[in-house]
Amino acid sequence: MKNKRVTKVTMLVLLTFTLLLGACSNNSGNKNTTPTPTPQNTQTATNTGEGDQTETPTDPRSKVIPVTFTQFVNYDWFTAPTWEERPHGAWITENLKVTVVPEQSNGAAAQKLNGMIVSDTLPDAIVLDKGKDVERLVSAGKLVALDPYLEKYPEFVETVGEETLNMLRSEDGKLYQIPNWYISGDNGNGNAAYLVNKKIYKELGSPNLETWTELEAYLKLVKEKYPDIVPLDAGEVRDGAELQLLGMLYSGAADGNSPTFISPGAGSVFGVPQGNKLVSIYEDKGFADAVLYLNRLFRQNLVTQDLFTQTRDQINEKLRAGKIAVFAAYDSVVEGIGREANNTLKALDPEAGYEVIWPVHNDGVDKNKVYPSGYNTLGWNVNVITTNAKDPEAIFSFMNWATSEEGQRIIFFGPEGLYYDKVEDGVPIPNDAYINRDLKKYDELKIGEFNWYGNTSYIDGVKGQREKLLPEEAQDWTTIAQTTVSFLTSRNITEFSNLDPLPDSDEGIILQRLKDYYKQAIPKMIYAKSDDEVAALLKQAAEETKGLGYQTVLDWKTVKWQENLNMMK
């Protein structure tokens, strides 16, 4: 017990110190570098011994150890494309002698991960949310501690930032996680947005779409004029429970709302901040308003009736066929959703496509305080290397390269010579092939897939600089949507980090019960036949979740949240 307390105190000191450093980053920034023509794979697969000296940062490519490894992405909605058919995948295999072999979730990620743990058939590497699943694997002794590699690969610490890595350490003080889309500096990011079908919107007179009232009127018009079009559609249900459209609407129900407040999923708050405590979502007026509004849209057939059952592939098929008038999702503007839908339609008709609009909100809400996106400086999720890996250092050496400037450039923008021929100040200068690219064929290459090591500071900065070099018609749809709307409507939610109790703790067991209840309660509210029935169901949920122990979870999360705030001060 004493040692555990010492560890916790040590971690608090480390975390306090790192947060006091603020957003200062050790990222190397944009350098005037061009990739060398051939790799230097001379590093041998040895672990750092006691007599090793700290190395100075060097070219991460020269340290990559050839390896083929399996990777599982722990999300129901994700289906990995083939590795070797991606230009960047082929380049990495040819030049670095590294190949990633995806293991698919087949729409049942949690079950598959549990099965692999029980049968001891874990893949070499896993991408998953920070928190309970990582700590469960740590407790089971299934993960490789990365600390022995930090001295041998100092460029990794320099790129990611020591403060970020320290905040990702587990209770035993060791580092097991490599962050994805970590953030340095004051600029946030996010991909949540509302999209409108340009042709339909224009044909209906381009009315204002700022408030819920205006949106409802527009959806009624769509239903009347275009009976074969879905007026309002949304992203798939996440984690078996989280209804994206409800979260999007909730963000516009009151100033400062974030979908994470009402989500029961991993890494979420599942409690609404009021003063210095978290309260039940079922007693929050903004939540009630959002549920009532969505229920009203559902009753009028203004929103897809497949809200709880449709898959990501089915949604994308409708988007790319132009069958949706308004679309809302947490990742609307990413390459595989909004951009591909827009570019597919534009390839058939230059006047068609989708455009991003400012997030809609309830009457009386400040439009500049609507945040459908949320960002955490620790990033979105993490990579871990399992003890099943035959050569964990080789995998780490690749991830070290992948999160570097060159790695991010190859994975995100493609290999040099394809759509850029030179790099200036870290920016791949677009060539004629990129400027004149066929948008649909470009999307089919899926450049950017497998980027689970996202270096946000580099990518976001470079994307913006690259677009300035392009004529308007050649600019990237996703980048424009992000810089004009989705990045600007994202709230910093770092203060709500680490609010997931361990699954086998009292709070963790209660939280699972609450999540199971949520899965049943929310559909009933959306399917309700009247406002009065919705109100009755909300009241019932508030009472029944009290009996399930919701207040115990809220009290535990409040303590953790307040500890975060105190450390951030």
Number of C-alpha atoms within 10 A of each C-alpha: 6 7 9 11 11 11 16 16 12 14 19 16 13 16 21 18 15 21 18 14 12 14 17 14 19 16 21 15 14 15 12 10 14 16 17 9 8 10 15 16 15 12 14 12 15 11 12 17 9 7 6 10 10 12 12 10 15 12 15 23 25 16 23 28 23 22 19 17 19 16 22 22 23 22 20 21 19 15 16 16 14 14 18 16 11 20 19 26 24 17 19 22 17 13 16 22 17 21 20 20 17 20 16 19 20 12 15 15 20 16 13 18 21 13 13 13 15 10 9 12 11 23 21 23 26 23 22 22 21 22 20 19 19 23 19 15 16 19 12 10 12 19 25 22 20 17 14 16 18 17 17 21 23 17 23 27 19 16 21 27 21 16 23 24 19 17 19 22 17 20 15 13 14 17 21 24 23 26 27 23 25 22 28 24 11 11 17 22 26 26 24 27 29 28 27 21 22 20 16 21 17 13 9 13 8 12 12 9 18 16 17 19 14 16 18 19 13 23 21 16 15 23 19 12 13 14 10 11 18 23 27 28 25 26 22 25 19 15 17 16 20 22 23 24 24 23 26 28 28 29 30 29 28 24 18 17 26 28 26 24 22 24 24 23 19 19 19 18 26 27 26 22 17 9 7 10 15 22 20 21 20 20 16 17 12 21 26 20 18 24 24 22 21 20 24 21 19 19 15 12 16 22 24 17 15 12 19 17 10 15 17 17 14 11 20 17 14 15 26 21 14 22 18 25 24 28 24 25 25 23 19 24 31 18 20 17 21 29 24 27 23 27 23 21 20 17 15 11 11 9 12 19 27 31 21 26 17 18 26 24 28 24 15 10 16 14 20 12 18 28 29 31 29 24 21 21 23 23 23 20 21 24 24 25 26 21 18 16 18 13 18 22 23 23 24 22 24 24 19 26 23 26 27 26 23 19 26 22 24 23 25 19 21 23 23 19 10 14 19 19 15 16 17 12 13 21 25 23 19 19 16 11 13 17 18 11 14 13 19 18 13 13 18 11 15 20 20 22 18 22 17 24 25 26 25 21 23 24 19 18 15 17 19 17 15 16 18 10 13 16 9 10 9 15 17 18 22 23 21 17 22 22 15 13 21 31 23 18 25 23 21 17 16 17 18 22 19 20 23 25 21 17 16 12 10 13 22 16 15 21 25 15 15 20 18 14 16 18 15 11 15 20 15 15 22 21 16 20 14 15 15 11 15 22 17 14 18 23 14 13 20 17 14 14 18 13 10 15 17 22 18 15 24 22 16 15 23 21 15 19 23 15 14 21 13 11 18 17 9
